[in-house]
């Protein structure tokens, strides 16, 4: 099966050895996941650490976002650095399993009208009773259907939804995305044959700065809730 090219946008903050290793493992698993990875993946690293770059990886380019951090802000910045018809929006705390992208493409061929897809995380979806290789599931529930840490899109989706809303810094990004898809009538599929493990609880390692104060934590987490509820009246 000949796979199309895809822009892989990864948000990274290699502020110390532990965080560097987090991104490194993510990249290693990504490149090992498909046999023709060098020709398929255009890897875009949005890196907040000034003295770190990832250009030694094949087809990988490091870009410096304008700070301060915002997850949607950094994703918008990263995706505009590519021009392939497919985009993956990713955390750096991911482990890509063999053939994950092949299975996403197969789902795209089965669900031709859909513009948005997520792989299954074996550590997360099982909490909802969803197991690997149980079909394509259409839906908009956060963590159940839409895995905010890894979303694959057809680039044409942005002609419909516009830029990701940069008022959301970290939490509520995936909630806002889900509500936008639902409002626009855009189908999103969880592809249970595509496995990408999300190693959770890494806030401060995937963000622009270390979360050191309660004010910073509030901004990245609950601080966006008033914006979300005002926007969607929910």
C-alpha positions in Angstrom: 0.0 0.0 0.0 1.5 3.4 -1.1 1.0 5.9 1.7 0.5 9.6 1.2 2.9 12.2 2.7 1.9 13.8 6.0 3.1 16.7 8.1 3.7 15.5 11.7 3.6 18.5 14.1 5.1 17.7 17.5 5.2 20.1 20.4 8.4 19.8 22.4 10.1 21.5 25.3 13.6 19.8 25.9 14.4 21.9 28.9 16.4 19.1 30.6 17.6 15.5 30.0 14.3 13.9 31.0 12.3 16.1 28.6 14.8 15.7 25.8 14.5 11.9 26.1 10.7 12.2 26.0 10.8 13.8 22.6 13.6 11.6 21.5 11.7 8.4 22.2 8.6 9.8 20.5 10.6 10.5 17.3 12.4 7.2 17.4 9.1 5.3 17.6 7.6 7.5 14.9 10.4 6.8 12.4 10.3 3.1 13.2 6.6 2.8 12.8 6.4 2.7 9.0 8.9 1.1 6.7 9.0 4.1 4.3 9.0 6.7 7.0 11.8 8.8 5.4 9.6 9.4 2.4 6.2 9.7 4.2 6.8 11.8 7.3 7.6 15.5 7.1 8.4 16.1 10.8 7.9 19.6 12.2 9.2 20.0 15.8 7.8 23.1 17.5 10.6 23.4 20.1 10.6 25.9 23.0 14.2 25.2 24.2 16.5 27.6 22.5 19.6 25.5 22.4 18.0 22.3 21.1 17.2 21.2 17.6 16.1 17.9 16.0 17.3 18.5 12.5 19.7 15.5 12.7 16.6 13.3 12.2 15.7 12.6 8.6 13.1 14.9 7.1 12.9 16.8 10.4 13.0 20.5 10.9 13.0 22.4 14.2 11.0 25.7 14.5 11.0 28.2 17.3 7.5 29.5 18.2 6.9 32.9 19.6 6.4 32.6 23.3 4.5 32.4 25.6 3.2 28.9 25.2 -0.3 28.0 24.0 -1.1 24.6 22.7 -3.4 25.8 20.0 -1.1 28.7 19.2 1.9 26.3 18.8 -0.1 23.9 16.7 -1.3 26.6 14.3 2.3 27.8 14.0 3.6 24.3 13.3 1.0 23.2 10.7 1.6 26.4 8.7 5.2 25.2 8.2 4.0 22.3 6.1 2.0 21.9 3.0 1.0 18.2 2.7 -2.6 17.2 2.4 -2.5 15.4 5.7 -1.5 16.7 9.1 -0.9 15.0 12.5 -1.1 17.2 15.6 0.9 15.6 18.3 2.2 15.8 21.9 5.8 14.7 22.4 4.8 12.1 25.0 3.7 9.5 22.4 4.8 6.1 21.4 3.8 5.2 17.8 3.2 1.5 17.1 4.0 -0.3 13.9 1.6 0.6 11.1 -0.4 3.2 12.9 -0.4 5.6 9.9 -1.2 2.8 7.5 -4.3 2.0 9.5 -5.3 5.7 9.6 -5.1 5.8 5.8 -7.2 2.7 5.5 -9.8 4.3 7.7 -9.7 7.4 5.4 -10.5 5.1 2.5 -13.4 3.6 4.3 -14.8 6.9 5.6 -14.2 9.2 2.6 -16.3 12.2 3.9 -14.5 12.4 7.3 -11.8 15.0 7.8 -10.5 14.1 11.3 -9.2 10.9 12.9 -7.6 9.7 16.1 -5.6 6.5 16.9 -6.5 4.4 19.9 -4.4 4.6 23.0 -4.3 1.2 24.7 -3.9 2.9 28.1 -6.9 5.3 27.7 -9.7 3.9 25.5 -9.9 0.7 27.5 -11.4 2.8 30.3 -14.4 3.3 28.0 -14.6 -0.3 27.1 -13.0 0.2 23.7 -10.4 -2.3 22.7 -7.9 -2.3 19.7 -9.1 -3.7 16.4 -12.9 -3.2 17.1 -13.6 -1.0 14.1 -13.9 2.7 13.3 -16.0 4.6 15.8 -17.5 8.0 14.9 -18.0 10.4 17.8 -17.0 13.6 19.6 -16.4 12.5 23.2 -13.1 13.7 24.6 -10.6 10.9 25.4 -13.2 8.4 24.2 -13.3 9.4 20.5 -11.1 12.5 20.2 -7.6 12.0 21.6 -6.3 15.5 21.9 -2.7 14.3 22.1 -2.8 12.9 18.5 -5.2 14.1 15.9 -4.8 13.4 12.2 -6.6 15.7 9.7 -7.1 16.4 6.1 -5.6 19.9 5.6 -8.8 21.0 3.9 -10.5 21.0 7.3 -9.1 24.4 8.0 -11.0 25.9 5.1 -14.1 25.1 7.2 -13.0 25.6 10.8 -10.3 28.3 10.4 -7.4 28.4 12.8 -7.5 26.6 16.1 -8.8 29.0 18.8 -5.7 30.4 20.5 -7.6 31.5 23.6 -7.2 28.0 24.8 -3.7 27.3 26.3 -3.8 23.6 27.2 -6.9 22.2 28.8 -10.1 22.6 26.8 -8.2 22.6 23.5 -9.6 19.2 22.5 -13.0 20.1 24.0 -13.2 23.2 21.8 -12.0 21.2 18.8 -14.7 18.6 19.4 -17.4 21.2 19.7 -16.2 22.9 16.5 -16.4 19.6 14.5 -19.9 18.9 15.9 -21.1 22.4 15.0 -19.7 22.2 11.5 -21.0 18.7 10.9 -17.5 17.3 10.4 -17.2 13.6 11.1 -14.4 12.4 13.4 -13.4 8.7 13.7 -11.5 6.8 16.4 -9.5 4.2 14.4 -9.1 1.3 16.8 -6.6 -0.5 14.5 -4.2 2.4 14.7 -2.3 2.3 18.0 -0.4 5.3 19.5 0.3 5.1 23.3 -0.1 8.4 25.2 2.2 8.5 28.2 0.0 10.8 30.3 0.8 13.2 33.2 3.5 15.1 31.4 2.3 18.7 31.9 5.4 20.8 32.3 7.3 18.5 29.9 5.2 19.2 26.9 4.7 22.9 27.5 6.7 26.0 26.9 7.7 26.6 30.6 7.9 24.7 33.8 4.7 24.9 35.8 6.0 26.3 39.1 3.1 28.3 40.5 -0.6 27.8 41.2 -1.4 30.7 38.9 0.5 29.1 36.0 -1.2 25.8 36.6 -4.6 27.5 36.7 -4.0 29.2 33.4 -3.0 26.0 31.7 -5.9 24.0 33.2 -9.1 25.4 34.7 -8.4 28.9 33.6 -9.8 28.4 30.1 -13.2 27.1 31.4 -14.9 30.5 31.5 -13.9 31.1 27.8 -15.1 27.6 26.8 -18.5 27.9 28.6 -19.1 31.4 27.3 -18.2 30.4 23.7 -20.4 27.2 23.7 -23.0 28.2 26.3 -22.7 24.7 27.8 
